[in-house]
Amino acid sequence: MGNKKQETITFKADETLAKALHRVPNKSEFIRTAILNALENSCPLCQGTGILTSEQRTHWAKFLNTHSLQKCDSCKAVHLVCGSDEISCRH
């Protein structure tokens, strides 16, 4: 395997976060893992911003004409349901 080129990225942290990170044995690995996890689990619609643009809200409203958000009785996770199809959770 070839060596992957690495880049150093820095960011500012408030005092509380900085103190917490100083207690982590391998800060770089912890931060890499946290960032990758956040990117992999971000909302596909808003892409992790938490805010929909007006265009996205328009598409979302149209989508909700044939879909709904429901809470699973078993695991309590909110999920999308298409039309009258219900997918039961296997928890």
N, C-alpha and C positions, 0 to 999 in steps of 0.2 A: 504494500500500500504506500502511496505517496503521502508526503506531508501536506496537511491542509494548512493553507495560509490563515493565520489568525490575526485579528485586528483588536486593538485595545479600545474599548468604549468606556467613557467615564460619565458619571451623572452626579448631580448634587443631591445630598440627603440632609434632612433636618437632624437636629441633635439626637432626638429620640431614635430615629431609624439608624443613625450612625452608631450609637451605643449598642443597639440590638445586633447590628451586623458585626461589631467587634467581638461579640461573644460566639459567633459562628466559626467553627474550626477551619472550614474551607470556604471562605466567602465567595470566591470566583465560581466554584462549582454550584454553590447554593443559589447564587444570583442567576447563573445560566439555566439551571433547572427551573427556577421560579418563572423566568421569562418565557422559556419554551412551553411550560405548562399553561401559562396565561394565553399565549398565542394559539396553542392547540385547542383551548377551551373557550375561545371568545365567540360571541354571537356571530353567526354567519351573515346576519342582516346588517347590523350596525358595525360589524367588524371590531367589536370591543370598545367602541366609543361610548355606548350607553345612550346615544342620541340618534334618532332617525332624521334624515333630511326630509324636506317637504315632498320630494319625489319618492323617497322610500315609503313615507306615510301613505301616499296615494296607492302605491303598489300593495302595501300591507292591507289597506282597506279593501281593495279588490280581492285579495287572497282570502280575507276573512268572510267573504260572501259564500265561500264553499268549504271553509275550514273553521275550526274552533280550537280554543285552548281549553284543556280539561286537566283536572288534577287527578292523578292515579289514586284510587282508593287504597291500594296496597303500599306503595312507596312514597306517596304524596308528591311525586315529581310532576310538574306542569309539563304537558306535552301537546303537540299538535294532533288533531284528529281531522281526517279528510272526510267531508260530507257526513254520512251516517255511519261510516266505518269506525269501529272502535277496536283498538289494539289493546288487549289486556296486558298488563305488566306481569312478569313471571317471578315476582319476588316472594 
